[in-house]
């Protein structure tokens, strides 16, 4: 089941703030010294991610989950004070996007959900949580779900997803002949009742550049 927000650990050199600490290393220590307060928007995002995780678990990673268990867990999440009915549509679209990729292969791919991705060889104690990682043959997919009312985020040059890809390649590169990296972002614009998707495809050579930037 999804991690409660208090259980979701965050690294000092987090992937989500990588653009900031790569270009301004002291910012990480400065922000770490400030009181941590999660906004209502962040809590909504955490809940939406938990719903996504549950739906993907039911579909892909927990074949023993019964319909009764699924409905019970979903109902519990829906009782959260930050729940909004539009979350169902947005999370369903995300699941459909993941499913479209997963079911597009000739056979079942490797899929992991809410995966801890460790890039500490390049950034001390650095890690993050990848929403969904799919690997099939030479193809590695990093799929990120973003929920909220913020500024749209692009996939090309995205430091967060690049670090996740680096960590995933480092962990699974010996098991799969990965050559192509697919970075996908499924992003809701809740205020406008819209959902859009962006993706970027590159080769493994860019992982070396990502590692070098993180080590600077």
Buried (B, 14 or more C-beta within 10 A) or exposed (E): EBBEBEEEEBBBBBBBBBBBBBEEEEEBEEBEEEEEEEEEBBBBBBBBBBBBBBBBBBBBBBEEBEEEBBEEBBEEBBEBEBBBEBBBEBBBBBBEBBBEBBEEEEEEBBBBBBBEBBBBEBBEEBBBBBBBBBBBBEBBBBBBBBBBEEEEEEBEEBBBBBBBBBBBBBBBBEEBEBEEBBBBBBBBBBEEEEBEEBBBEBEBEBBEEBBEBBEE
